[in-house]
């Protein structure tokens, strides 16, 4: 290969960052729908709630595969250290996703055990969300590392902090799911989604506050990132904007707007994601390897970047089209069953 | 009791990938079959193709969902249990896996939603395009995952930097020496697998004298397909074997249980390989045939396992027996296709009950053959993950304890047994219900709910035409 002088790391940081965020957002709302599903008043409501995501959940979950594989491709050292460190949360996440994924078909086909698969769908979504939150918390706390390997134990990741981030993500996804349901349903079911959305919102607010206070206490580097001068002035728009969005989200959950609760939830996720990115930058294996140190070879990043930059817009186009086909309020009768 | 994380990780990987593999082995072929049916329906307007397609789409939905969720497990296995392998090979194989996601998974997922739920929401041609895209996606996925696997079998286009693989030539990496053979052999295998399932279901209906019209079309189409694909598979398998002889001679020696390098090697039909004694017991063999098949010359020399250091030899029994199961099934399939043609020539294809019963019995054979073939090639690659270069023992995650992996393996075992048993039972239930159940759904109610929808204008006249 010819020697490349172009630095692909920023591009890959962006692709991975956007890819992971799209996963969190997209599977976030359908996992959230799954969490709320268990609280739906009756079977008709459950059918509608599930139908609102049935045609799209599979595509949403594909971003998880892309996120995992893009991490392997762009920052393999991070992949090789972080995944063993979160061995059990990932196991729980994968098994949970299996349960909730097959429940879409099984609850319909396996009528004798519908209640079992209903529970599988709800608890699978909840546990999957919780496990992802534990992964996030473990990432923020950092890992015990020896050279190029994780050197700690597989249970290191279970701490009070990761428990908090796990619960936080369950509330966060539930808020996204409630926003989605307000968007996709009408009448009493929509009112129900708004009510649950308000509960989830309060949970989210408490969680954001707790994580924001706890994180700087965990890591001095994060504390100095946010609280040293002039950062404290430059970064102050982040908490201020978050507070404004939160106020707006609360209002829209209480008035009649149909789109705003979902948009507000998305924006809260954007701000939280941004906050974590600011805390972590430029580490990809906290607090040991930077993005550049963990990067794959230039030839690898270049070869994959060419196709990705061409394919991602195409993917977004036809994924957008598939969402457009199912636009509007969800209906009971579009199934192929 | 000491639990070995390496051994348990290997069992776990074999367990999750074997179950996962069964689904693409079925859905790749089924996606193509559905696309063909949708195309025929679009072209001829004959409603029977629509009925058959709707029926198989319902089975496809169950199997594809299971394939997706069991597939998500796979890339994470590389990180959780095989982190040193990931660290060493990422520069080379990761783009292939990423391109699989980018070219296949999103395509499948986006158009699957439209295929399953969008029949009444999009024009008929768009629904056909969705079927076509799903089929294309499954084939693209096959392409990339086999490119990755083939590179592990016959690595090319790389150089070593600090003990890790670095890419030098992407075309060589993707089209590694065993890839064309493996791709052709595997794609043919999964199409044949689907063919025998479709044929078996058709035979089941003919025996019960239900859905006879649908069953005749399915069985007839299947027989045409298998007539081409089964003999072709014999040829492709032979070519793949010769490639293995050239590129992975130790694997081939294990497949044939040949210990001593010599000329005029017999073909072992049966034996009990003994790795301690470096010999075979209870041998039933045909003289010279091994050399004739492998070198095209009865006097040809074939290398035996003793030519390789003990710590570079694969286990012998698994590749030896798995290979014989695969080839045996291939021969059975060929016989069944030949009988089918004899009956068709006599005009009794749809009536001969013993043949229809054989077809029902044969419907799971493809899955057994695919798993046996996979076991042959993967166990035959041992003791390496990247053949000749990276040992399996050096690939496992160093931080794992035996208890960690025992717990995860228990979790995967329980969940997979429950989910796969249910999934298979539900698919059999759909088969018993038959194509007619597809029409029983109240699909005419779709008119309510969403007014002024531009796409509705096109397919409106069709809703009534199929009842």
HADDOCK unambig.tbl for C-alpha pairs under 7 A between the chains (distance, minus, plus):
assign (segid A and resid 1 and name CA) (segid B and resid 168 and name CA) 5.96 0.50 0.50
assign (segid A and resid 55 and name CA) (segid B and resid 113 and name CA) 4.28 0.50 0.50
assign (segid A and resid 55 and name CA) (segid B and resid 117 and name CA) 6.43 0.50 0.50
assign (segid A and resid 56 and name CA) (segid B and resid 113 and name CA) 6.13 0.50 0.50
assign (segid A and resid 58 and name CA) (segid B and resid 109 and name CA) 5.56 0.50 0.50
assign (segid A and resid 59 and name CA) (segid B and resid 106 and name CA) 6.09 0.50 0.50
assign (segid A and resid 59 and name CA) (segid B and resid 109 and name CA) 4.60 0.50 0.50
assign (segid A and resid 59 and name CA) (segid B and resid 110 and name CA) 5.69 0.50 0.50
assign (segid A and resid 62 and name CA) (segid B and resid 105 and name CA) 6.52 0.50 0.50
assign (segid A and resid 62 and name CA) (segid B and resid 106 and name CA) 6.46 0.50 0.50
assign (segid A and resid 65 and name CA) (segid B and resid 72 and name CA) 6.15 0.50 0.50
assign (segid A and resid 66 and name CA) (segid B and resid 98 and name CA) 6.67 0.50 0.50
assign (segid A and resid 66 and name CA) (segid B and resid 101 and name CA) 6.04 0.50 0.50
assign (segid A and resid 69 and name CA) (segid B and resid 75 and name CA) 6.85 0.50 0.50
assign (segid A and resid 69 and name CA) (segid B and resid 94 and name CA) 6.84 0.50 0.50
assign (segid A and resid 69 and name CA) (segid B and resid 97 and name CA) 6.70 0.50 0.50
assign (segid A and resid 69 and name CA) (segid B and resid 98 and name CA) 5.59 0.50 0.50
assign (segid A and resid 70 and name CA) (segid B and resid 98 and name CA) 6.30 0.50 0.50
assign (segid A and resid 72 and name CA) (segid B and resid 90 and name CA) 6.34 0.50 0.50
assign (segid A and resid 72 and name CA) (segid B and resid 94 and name CA) 6.21 0.50 0.50
assign (segid A and resid 73 and name CA) (segid B and resid 90 and name CA) 6.10 0.50 0.50
assign (segid A and resid 73 and name CA) (segid B and resid 91 and name CA) 6.75 0.50 0.50
assign (segid A and resid 73 and name CA) (segid B and resid 94 and name CA) 4.72 0.50 0.50
assign (segid A and resid 73 and name CA) (segid B and resid 95 and name CA) 5.98 0.50 0.50
assign (segid A and resid 76 and name CA) (segid B and resid 86 and name CA) 6.98 0.50 0.50
assign (segid A and resid 76 and name CA) (segid B and resid 87 and name CA) 5.85 0.50 0.50
assign (segid A and resid 76 and name CA) (segid B and resid 90 and name CA) 6.00 0.50 0.50
assign (segid A and resid 77 and name CA) (segid B and resid 87 and name CA) 6.00 0.50 0.50
assign (segid A and resid 79 and name CA) (segid B and resid 79 and name CA) 6.15 0.50 0.50
assign (segid A and resid 80 and name CA) (segid B and resid 79 and name CA) 5.55 0.50 0.50
assign (segid A and resid 80 and name CA) (segid B and resid 83 and name CA) 4.55 0.50 0.50
assign (segid A and resid 80 and name CA) (segid B and resid 84 and name CA) 6.77 0.50 0.50
assign (segid A and resid 80 and name CA) (segid B and resid 86 and name CA) 6.18 0.50 0.50
assign (segid A and resid 80 and name CA) (segid B and resid 87 and name CA) 5.75 0.50 0.50
assign (segid A and resid 83 and name CA) (segid B and resid 79 and name CA) 5.16 0.50 0.50
assign (segid A and resid 83 and name CA) (segid B and resid 80 and name CA) 4.97 0.50 0.50
assign (segid A and resid 84 and name CA) (segid B and resid 79 and name CA) 6.39 0.50 0.50
assign (segid A and resid 84 and name CA) (segid B and resid 80 and name CA) 4.38 0.50 0.50
assign (segid A and resid 84 and name CA) (segid B and resid 81 and name CA) 6.86 0.50 0.50
assign (segid A and resid 84 and name CA) (segid B and resid 397 and name CA) 6.99 0.50 0.50
assign (segid A and resid 87 and name CA) (segid B and resid 80 and name CA) 5.72 0.50 0.50
assign (segid A and resid 91 and name CA) (segid B and resid 408 and name CA) 6.75 0.50 0.50
assign (segid A and resid 94 and name CA) (segid B and resid 73 and name CA) 6.14 0.50 0.50
assign (segid A and resid 97 and name CA) (segid B and resid 69 and name CA) 6.73 0.50 0.50
assign (segid A and resid 98 and name CA) (segid B and resid 69 and name CA) 5.07 0.50 0.50
assign (segid A and resid 98 and name CA) (segid B and resid 70 and name CA) 6.78 0.50 0.50
assign (segid A and resid 101 and name CA) (segid B and resid 65 and name CA) 6.68 0.50 0.50
assign (segid A and resid 101 and name CA) (segid B and resid 69 and name CA) 6.28 0.50 0.50
assign (segid A and resid 102 and name CA) (segid B and resid 65 and name CA) 6.07 0.50 0.50
assign (segid A and resid 102 and name CA) (segid B and resid 66 and name CA) 6.08 0.50 0.50
assign (segid A and resid 105 and name CA) (segid B and resid 62 and name CA) 6.01 0.50 0.50
assign (segid A and resid 109 and name CA) (segid B and resid 426 and name CA) 6.47 0.50 0.50
assign (segid A and resid 110 and name CA) (segid B and resid 426 and name CA) 6.86 0.50 0.50
assign (segid A and resid 150 and name CA) (segid B and resid 399 and name CA) 6.26 0.50 0.50
assign (segid A and resid 151 and name CA) (segid B and resid 399 and name CA) 5.70 0.50 0.50
assign (segid A and resid 152 and name CA) (segid B and resid 399 and name CA) 6.68 0.50 0.50
assign (segid A and resid 153 and name CA) (segid B and resid 399 and name CA) 6.67 0.50 0.50
assign (segid A and resid 296 and name CA) (segid B and resid 91 and name CA) 5.76 0.50 0.50
assign (segid A and resid 297 and name CA) (segid B and resid 91 and name CA) 6.11 0.50 0.50
assign (segid A and resid 299 and name CA) (segid B and resid 167 and name CA) 6.85 0.50 0.50
assign (segid A and resid 300 and name CA) (segid B and resid 91 and name CA) 5.54 0.50 0.50
assign (segid A and resid 300 and name CA) (segid B and resid 92 and name CA) 6.91 0.50 0.50
assign (segid A and resid 300 and name CA) (segid B and resid 95 and name CA) 6.90 0.50 0.50
assign (segid A and resid 304 and name CA) (segid B and resid 95 and name CA) 5.57 0.50 0.50
assign (segid A and resid 311 and name CA) (segid B and resid 102 and name CA) 6.63 0.50 0.50
assign (segid A and resid 315 and name CA) (segid B and resid 106 and name CA) 6.62 0.50 0.50
assign (segid A and resid 318 and name CA) (segid B and resid 110 and name CA) 6.94 0.50 0.50
assign (segid A and resid 319 and name CA) (segid B and resid 110 and name CA) 5.43 0.50 0.50
assign (segid A and resid 322 and name CA) (segid B and resid 110 and name CA) 5.87 0.50 0.50
assign (segid A and resid 322 and name CA) (segid B and resid 111 and name CA) 6.98 0.50 0.50
assign (segid A and resid 322 and name CA) (segid B and resid 114 and name CA) 6.57 0.50 0.50
assign (segid A and resid 325 and name CA) (segid B and resid 121 and name CA) 6.68 0.50 0.50
assign (segid A and resid 331 and name CA) (segid B and resid 449 and name CA) 6.57 0.50 0.50
assign (segid A and resid 333 and name CA) (segid B and resid 443 and name CA) 6.85 0.50 0.50
assign (segid A and resid 333 and name CA) (segid B and resid 445 and name CA) 6.80 0.50 0.50
assign (segid A and resid 333 and name CA) (segid B and resid 446 and name CA) 5.92 0.50 0.50
assign (segid A and resid 334 and name CA) (segid B and resid 117 and name CA) 5.55 0.50 0.50
assign (segid A and resid 334 and name CA) (segid B and resid 446 and name CA) 6.88 0.50 0.50
assign (segid A and resid 335 and name CA) (segid B and resid 117 and name CA) 5.15 0.50 0.50
assign (segid A and resid 336 and name CA) (segid B and resid 116 and name CA) 5.63 0.50 0.50
assign (segid A and resid 336 and name CA) (segid B and resid 117 and name CA) 5.75 0.50 0.50
assign (segid A and resid 337 and name CA) (segid B and resid 58 and name CA) 6.62 0.50 0.50
